[in-house]
Amino acid sequence: NTKVFFFETPANPTMDIVDLKFVCDLARSRGITTVVDNAFCTAALQRPMEFGADVVAYSATKLMDGQGRVLAGAVCGSAQFINDVLMPFQRNTGPNLSPFNAWVVLKGLETLDLRVKQQSANSLKVGQFLEGRVPRILHPGLASHPQHNLAMQQMDACGSIFAFEVKDRAQAHALLDALELIDISNNIGDSRSLMTHPASTTHYSVSAEARAEMGVTEGMLRINVGLEDPQDLIEDLDQALKAAGL
């Protein structure tokens, strides 16, 4: 009875990677529509339709805008889907972006490719620093990620976002409190570096049991690496880790 597969890859905030080709081929063989949330990568790093996806959704608030200025989204699909499914829904229910916000996102798209590639390079350098300092790191660009090879097969680069774990919530909050350059925010894709504690912010409304099943631990922190000099970010993380007892 399944009609739709809806998934994101990499997943937020666990950085699980979904095999796009396998899932899309399976869905197509059963007549199931695939909808992929591609906000963590955008089309600059990953193009799910090349692997057979039917619909691709984005939070344009994030990398597409890149500066946390607007709330926006984008849905991409075939002409048939856009004209026959999406457009009637939008006409009848009204979820349309204001012209000004659309203009802001379009301006952000002008620099998307440059920003995403530089942020990916910065993210890899920061991840390499953290790999030996924290108990666990979940970074698709590092060989230590269990799905590293798959990620690099379907992504052009590692992206700006990854997660890592410390001992518990208290240590995670201590690290956040000690940050000086990196901002505390649950947004991602910004040109500034941002960090959040998912269990008490983005996934706060999810039960503790469900969070545990998802792999969102009390000590997990998610970081969005921005366009700052990566060495400055490393120095900020180094002092914050020491302040938190790491």
C-alpha positions in Angstrom: 0.0 0.0 0.0 3.0 2.3 0.0 2.6 5.3 -2.2 5.5 7.6 -1.3 9.0 7.3 0.0 10.1 10.5 1.7 13.7 10.7 3.0 16.6 13.0 3.4 20.3 12.3 2.8 22.4 13.1 4.6 20.0 12.8 7.5 19.6 15.5 10.2 21.5 15.4 12.5 22.9 11.8 12.4 24.4 12.2 9.0 23.1 8.8 7.9 23.4 8.4 4.1 20.6 6.9 2.0 21.6 5.0 -1.1 19.7 7.2 -3.7 20.0 4.8 -6.6 18.9 1.7 -4.7 15.9 3.4 -3.1 14.8 5.2 -6.2 15.1 2.1 -8.4 13.2 0.0 -5.8 10.4 2.7 -5.7 10.1 2.9 -9.4 9.8 -0.8 -9.8 6.8 -0.7 -7.4 5.2 2.5 -8.8 6.1 4.4 -5.6 6.9 8.2 -5.8 10.2 9.3 -4.2 10.5 12.6 -2.5 14.0 13.6 -1.4 14.9 16.4 1.1 18.1 17.7 -0.4 18.6 20.7 1.9 21.9 19.6 3.4 23.6 19.5 -0.1 21.5 21.5 -2.6 22.0 20.8 -6.3 25.5 22.1 -6.0 26.6 18.9 -4.3 23.9 16.3 -4.9 21.3 15.9 -7.6 18.8 13.2 -6.6 16.9 13.3 -9.9 20.1 11.9 -11.6 19.6 8.8 -9.4 15.9 8.5 -10.3 14.1 10.7 -7.7 10.7 12.0 -8.7 10.5 15.1 -6.5 13.2 17.1 -4.6 12.4 19.4 -1.8 14.6 22.2 -0.2 14.5 24.5 2.7 15.8 27.5 0.9 16.2 29.3 4.2 19.4 27.4 4.5 22.2 27.1 1.9 20.2 28.6 -0.9 19.8 31.9 0.9 23.0 31.3 2.9 22.6 34.2 5.4 19.6 33.3 7.5 17.5 36.2 6.1 14.3 34.5 5.0 11.9 31.6 5.5 11.6 29.9 2.2 11.4 26.6 0.4 11.6 25.1 -3.1 10.1 22.0 -4.7 11.5 20.6 -7.9 10.0 17.9 -10.1 8.9 17.0 -13.6 6.7 19.4 -15.6 3.9 16.9 -15.1 4.3 17.0 -11.3 4.7 20.7 -11.0 1.8 21.6 -13.4 -0.7 18.8 -12.4 0.1 18.2 -8.7 2.0 21.1 -7.1 0.4 24.1 -8.8 -3.2 23.2 -8.1 -2.3 22.6 -4.4 -0.6 26.0 -4.2 -3.4 27.8 -5.9 -6.0 26.4 -3.6 -4.0 26.6 -0.3 -1.8 29.6 -0.8 1.7 28.5 0.4 3.5 30.9 -2.0 6.7 32.8 -1.3 6.5 36.6 -1.2 8.3 38.4 -4.1 10.9 40.0 -1.9 11.8 36.8 -0.1 12.0 35.1 -3.5 14.4 37.8 -4.7 16.6 37.3 -1.6 16.9 33.6 -2.3 17.6 34.2 -6.0 20.5 36.6 -4.9 21.8 33.8 -2.6 21.7 31.3 -5.5 24.2 33.5 -7.4 26.9 32.5 -5.0 25.6 29.1 -3.9 28.2 27.0 -5.8 31.2 29.1 -4.5 29.9 29.1 -0.9 29.0 25.4 -0.7 32.3 24.2 -2.1 34.4 26.5 0.2 32.2 25.5 3.2 32.7 21.9 2.4 36.5 22.3 2.3 36.4 24.2 5.6 34.1 21.5 7.1 36.6 18.8 6.2 39.5 20.6 7.9 37.4 21.2 11.0 36.3 17.6 11.0 39.9 16.3 10.7 40.8 18.4 13.8 37.9 17.1 15.8 38.3 13.5 14.9 41.0 12.9 17.5 39.5 15.1 20.1 35.9 13.9 20.6 34.6 10.4 21.4 32.7 10.1 18.1 32.3 12.1 14.9 29.8 11.7 12.2 31.2 13.4 9.1 30.5 11.9 5.6 33.8 13.4 4.3 35.9 11.4 6.7 37.0 7.8 6.0 35.8 7.0 9.5 32.2 7.5 8.5 30.6 4.1 8.0 29.0 5.3 4.7 31.9 7.4 3.5 32.2 5.6 0.2 28.5 5.8 -0.6 28.4 9.5 0.3 31.3 10.3 -2.0 29.7 8.3 -4.8 26.5 10.5 -4.8 27.8 13.8 -3.3 30.4 16.0 -5.1 31.8 17.1 -1.7 31.2 16.5 2.0 29.0 19.5 2.7 29.2 22.1 5.5 27.3 20.1 8.2 28.3 17.3 10.4 27.8 16.0 14.0 29.9 14.8 16.8 29.4 13.5 20.3 30.7 14.4 23.7 29.9 12.6 27.0 26.5 14.0 27.9 24.2 17.0 27.8 26.0 18.9 30.5 29.3 18.6 28.6 27.6 19.6 25.3 26.1 22.7 26.9 29.5 23.6 28.5 31.1 23.4 25.1 28.4 25.6 23.6 28.7 28.1 26.4 32.5 28.4 25.8 32.3 29.2 22.1 33.4 32.7 21.1 33.4 32.7 17.3 30.9 30.0 16.4 27.3 31.1 17.1 24.7 29.0 18.9 21.8 28.5 16.4 19.7 25.6 15.1 19.9 27.0 11.6 22.2 25.3 9.0 23.7 26.4 5.7 24.5 29.9 6.9 27.8 31.5 5.7 28.5 31.9 9.5 29.5 28.9 11.6 26.7 27.7 13.8 26.3 24.9 16.4 23.3 23.4 18.2 22.4 20.7 20.6 19.7 18.7 18.8 18.3 16.9 21.8 17.3 20.2 23.4 16.4 22.2 20.3 15.6 20.7 16.9 14.6 17.3 18.3 13.2 18.5 21.7 9.6 17.6 20.8 10.6 14.0 20.0 10.4 11.6 23.0 13.7 10.5 24.6 12.9 6.9 23.4 12.4 8.0 19.8 15.6 10.2 19.9 17.6 7.2 21.2 16.2 5.0 18.4 17.2 7.7 15.8 20.7 8.0 17.3 20.2 11.5 18.6 22.1 11.2 21.9 22.3 13.7 24.8 25.9 14.4 24.0 25.4 15.1 20.2 26.2 18.5 18.8 25.6 19.5 15.2 27.8 22.1 13.5 27.4 24.1 10.3 30.9 25.2 9.2 30.8 28.6 7.5 33.1 30.8 5.5 35.4 31.9 8.3 39.1 30.9 8.2 39.0 27.3 9.3 42.0 27.8 11.5 40.0 30.5 13.5 37.2 27.9 13.9 39.7 25.2 15.0 41.1 27.6 17.6 37.7 28.4 18.9 36.7 24.8 19.1 40.0 23.9 20.8 39.5 26.4 23.6 35.8 25.4 24.0 36.7 21.7 24.1 39.3 22.4 26.9 36.7 24.5 28.8 34.3 21.6 28.6 36.9 19.1 29.8 37.9 17.6 26.5 
